[in-house]
């Protein structure tokens, strides 16, 4: 028992010194010898999370290695929604879009009100698929669970601006098309309400005035 405690203390000391891999070696070995120990499993999961976060840091981004940490946590605790969420982030940074979405959706199955997860799904649809309406749907879903989630609020505003520009462009294209058809003699303009009608119409489809 004394040796067990010494090894556990050593692993935690190594973790505090950010020597994650030797700490994990000790904890994995302890867990293999004591698979029923919830205490060892808890410490093992905590160190895996810390190592995964370290590997995703801006200074040392190693997303492939980080993904292995989160997969190991899921092996130990399949219902750990944070591990699924962080695995999704790792996949996203590896440009593995479908795997990222699958991981985020697994997290949501476990924790339905996980606002950050909905926000990250929105990011996937916006940045890699260019599906702006779908992205907006997920940003709004995130805000339905956390109305003060600043990332989602900002993303929603930007998406709405993009969609408004897109709508304006579509209307501009329609206007140009209508004017072209009038010039070509295939449409007729109502001087009363400005509606465009088929060329052979006697009365305006919109206001009913005689053309």
Buried (B, 14 or more C-beta within 10 A) or exposed (E): EEEEEEBBEBBBEBBEEEEBEEBBEBBBEBBEEEEEBEEBBEBBBBBBBBBBEBBBEEEEEBBEBBBBBBBBBBEBBEEBBBBBBBBBBBBBBBEBBEBBBBBBEBBBEBBEEBBBBBBBBBBBBBEBEEBBEBBBBBBBBBBEBBEEBEBBBEBBEBBEEBBEEEEEEEEEEEEEEBEEBBEEEEBBBBEEEEBBBEEEBEEBEEEEEEB
